């Protein structure tokens, strides 16, 4: 029993670390998606997308590893967000990033449809 206790403790801590990693990935994915969608609207801006990504991560209780990167191109808006992952065990990443792409809204006159 004495030999199994450290193994069991390591197993429990590994499960906790993987859950933290999974949660941080979901928060980063949501923040990137929100940032891309905000920047992709008809009158949206990249700055608005950055603010939306930052606000989403903050409301989820996550700490960003860096400033969200939002690029508003001609056909789409791309956002990349990196979130800090609390470390319980060494050897796991300290941050996780996600990227989201949203097509840009554009006005098409009725005769051109």
Secondary structure, 3 states (H helix, E strand, C coil): CHHHHHHHHHHHHHHHHHHHHHHHHHHHHHHHHHHHHHHHCCCCCHHHHHHHHHHHHHHCCCCECCCCEEEECCCEEEEEEEEECCCCCCCCCCEEEEEEEEECCCCCCHHHC
